[in-house]
Amino acid sequence: MAFEVDDIYATCERLQAGGVAILRPPRDGHMAFVRSPDQISVELLQRGASLPPREPWASMPSQGEW
């Protein structure tokens, strides 16, 4: 399952603050994977063009499996 979001960085920041695991951070400003509370891997895609790489996401390692 995938969702397009208006700002992938802001979305990941909000989800992470709420306790959601960011499995594959949006290092490229375009794609991320998160784990839902029921352990489903969910893909997030930046709507439109990719955003420029931004820290801390650009150097954040992946975790787990997605």
Long-range contacts (C-beta under 8 A, 24 or more apart in sequence): 1-40, 1-42, 1-43, 2-42, 2-43, 2-44, 2-45, 3-42, 3-43, 3-44, 3-45, 4-45, 4-46, 4-47, 5-44, 5-45, 5-46, 5-47, 6-47, 7-46, 7-51, 8-32, 8-44, 8-45, 8-46, 8-51, 9-51, 9-54, 9-57, 11-44, 12-44, 12-57, 21-63, 21-64, 22-60, 22-63, 23-62, 23-63, 23-64, 23-65, 23-66, 24-62, 24-66, 25-57, 25-60, 25-61, 25-62, 26-51, 26-57, 27-53, 27-57, 27-58, 27-59, 27-60, 28-53, 29-53, 29-54, 29-57, 33-66, 35-64, 35-66, 41-65, 41-66
